[in-house]
Structures are given as structure tokens and as C-alpha cells.
Amino acid sequence: MDTPEKEQPSYQAIDVSVNIHLPEHSHRLLPLGLYKAAGPTWVEKIRAGWPPEYMLEMMDRSKVQLSLVISLWCANGVGGEELYVAAEEMLPMFAAHPTKFLGLVGISPIRAWTDKYYAPRYIDRMVRQYGFKGAHMYPHWFGIRIDDSRMYPIFEKCVELDVPISFQTGQGTMRSNSRIAARPIWIDKIVRDFPELRIVALHSGYPWEEELVALAINNENIFICPDVPPPRLWHTAILEYLKEEGRFEGLGGSNKVVWATDWPLQDQETSLKEIDALALAPQVRKKLVRDNAIRIFKLETESQDSKSSMSESENGKCEK
């Protein structure tokens, strides 16, 4: 007797951390030690990049409705050359696929106020004029702690615009001359000064995952995004907090953890299969891969819960 196939969710996922690697500019990021450490195969992939058509096919195959794409801004180590893709360069892709891609503004915390890319003005321009949904930064590549006073105008602007900021938490990146600039406990000072600021803590806070969970429990606007490592390797504290099990029972963790891939570091289809292997309660899975993203980033999506594919309808739109 055949075993019935597992019923597939009727809703589609939202990936809130996708790095831009289009063929026309992906090669700019080759100096990063991260890619050198990953080996020659990765170097060749980064040099070639991935066109929007590849990303769209991946999203359709994975049943991902929407990707929040980061205008990636990093540096070749502390004090090194800044490597970036300006947010304006992504606008043609967004205009061509407005229901599939929305933007997060990758920023540098060290640009002077006279610079075109001075972070507060840059964020303001991209959010107000082009509908970007938040700011993003990799503090470890610049060596500036997240609670540094230079970060405060950035936080103030995000509060003014009512958009979240996402940043890596935990250790720096291998072979990148990076620094530990975002230990989770340092977020505590930020939320005391900016209680309305929505913070999406990327990369799990390794090796301080329990510290990050403790902060999320005590602060309503701190959210955990374990886009790295992949779900099969999530720390027990994050997983139990998400499931609201054990010592985290009743503490609301299912509302505070949001799924992402840090693509191209994770493939969306593989990542979601690993999510399914976690055997989450149906309502917890839906919050993780969809509902929490809509709430945190204030995405004005029409419900797709009764549809099995984006191709069935053109009504699943997000406001640009």
C-alpha cells in the first residue's frame, strides 16, 4: 500500500536575507576572504554571478513568494577597501519583478556626512523614494561595534522611517580581517536608547546564541534570524525558543524567529527542506517562514494561504 505524500503548505515563504550577486557586479566581491576561504569553486561562482532569472526559478521551485534583497556593502577587512553594490543598481531588477523582489539598503557605518552614501541620508532616500523595506549592515568588516556612537544616527533614522535594521551578530568572518563587533549583549544598550527600533539579529550570534535568545525574550523588538548556519545546525537554544519548549515554554519564541538563507550561502529549496525536518508545529512553521517576516518588515502582502503556487495568481503583491 502506498504511503500518502505529506500535505504541502498552501502558503509561500518569504526570505528576508538574500545577498545581491548579479553577473554585472558580483565580481566586485571577490576580494572578500570569506570567498577565498570557501575554495576555488566558490570563487568561480562569485565571479560569474547569478542573473535574476536564476533567482526567480529558484524561488518558484522552492515556493518562495518574495525575497528581500540586500544591496550588499562590506569591506576587505577592517580598514580595507569598501566593496559594495549601490542600492540604485538593483532598481531595474525590482522594477521588472515588483512582486518577487524588495530591497534592503546595505550601508557603510564609516561614510562621512558629506558623502552621497552617508548612511542616514542613503537609507532615507532609498526608503522614501524607492520603497526599500529596511537597512542592513555587516559591522564586523568595518570593526565598529553596533553600540558605537557612530551607529546612533543610523538607528535614529530607522526609527523615524519605521523600518528595521538587520545586522550580523556573533563572531567575525573567517580570513576577512574582521572583528567581533556585534556580540549580542551589546544590543542591550541600543534597545535602552531606541526602544522602538526593530532589530533583526542575523547569523545566530555564534558563539553566544543563548545570550541572543535571552535578549529576544526580554525585548519585544529584537528578532532572531538564523540565516547562518543552515537549519540542520541550529543551536538548541534557538530551536527550543522557536518551538517554545522546555525552559522557553510560553515565552513567545515562535513570534520572534524569522527564516532566511543568506543566499547564495544557502539554497532556498534545501533550507526549507531542512526546516521541514525540524518537525515544527504547522502554526510555528508558518510564522517562521512567512508571518513573522510580514509583521517585522511591514510587508503589505495579500494572503496566499489558499494558493499552492504564485503562478496561479498575480494578486500576491507587496507594496513597493
NORFEN-V55583 format. One record per pair of residues at least 12 apart in sequence whose ideal C-beta (glycine too) atoms are under 6 Angstrom apart, sorted by the first residue. I is the first residue (numbers start at 0). GAP is how many residues later the second one is. Records with the same first field share a line. If there is no record, write none. Layout:
BEGIN
I = GAP ; GAP
END
This chain:
BEGIN
9 = 295 ; 296 ; 298
10 = 279 ; 293 ; 294
11 = 51 ; 53 ; 292
12 = 51 ; 276 ; 277
13 = 52 ; 276 ; 279
14 = 49 ; 52 ; 245 ; 246
15 = 52 ; 242 ; 244 ; 277
16 = 210 ; 243 ; 245
17 = 49 ; 51 ; 245
18 = 51 ; 53
19 = 49 ; 51 ; 52 ; 65 ; 70
20 = 28 ; 29 ; 243
21 = 27
22 = 26 ; 28
24 = 60
25 = 20 ; 23
26 = 20
27 = 55
28 = 54
29 = 16
30 = 45
32 = 142 ; 143
33 = 139 ; 142
35 = 139
36 = 137 ; 138
51 = 41
57 = 210
60 = 208
61 = 206 ; 207 ; 210
63 = 204
64 = 239 ; 245 ; 251
65 = 252
66 = 34
67 = 34 ; 36
68 = 32 ; 34
69 = 34 ; 36 ; 66
70 = 14 ; 16 ; 19 ; 35
71 = 13 ; 34
72 = 33 ; 34 ; 35
73 = 64 ; 67
74 = 66 ; 67
76 = 99 ; 100
77 = 65 ; 99 ; 101
81 = 26
86 = 18 ; 39
89 = 13
97 = 222
98 = 218
101 = 31 ; 216
102 = 29
103 = 30 ; 32
104 = 18 ; 21 ; 27 ; 30
105 = 30
106 = 12 ; 28 ; 30
108 = 33 ; 35 ; 41
109 = 32
118 = 35
119 = 33 ; 34 ; 37
122 = 12 ; 34
126 = 34 ; 36
130 = 189
132 = 164
133 = 29 ; 30
134 = 23 ; 30
135 = 30
136 = 30
137 = 30
138 = 28 ; 42 ; 43
139 = 32 ; 38 ; 39 ; 41
140 = 37
142 = 36
143 = 37
144 = 36
145 = 36 ; 40
146 = 39 ; 42 ; 43
154 = 39 ; 42
157 = 39
158 = 35 ; 37 ; 38
163 = 34 ; 36 ; 132
165 = 34 ; 36
166 = 15
167 = 14 ; 34 ; 35
168 = 13 ; 15 ; 32 ; 34 ; 36
169 = 33 ; 35 ; 36
170 = 35
182 = 25
183 = 21 ; 24 ; 27 ; 28 ; 31
184 = 26
186 = 28
190 = 28
197 = 23
198 = 23
199 = 23 ; 25
200 = 23
201 = 23 ; 25
202 = 25
203 = 22
208 = 26 ; 28 ; 29
209 = 27
212 = 24 ; 28
215 = 40
216 = 34
222 = 33 ; 35 ; 73
223 = 33
224 = 33 ; 35
225 = 12
226 = 33 ; 34 ; 35
227 = 34
229 = 36 ; 44
230 = 43 ; 44
231 = 42
240 = 12
241 = 15
253 = 30 ; 33
256 = 31
257 = 34 ; 35
258 = 29 ; 30
298 = 19
299 = 19
300 = 17
301 = 13 ; 14
303 = 12
END
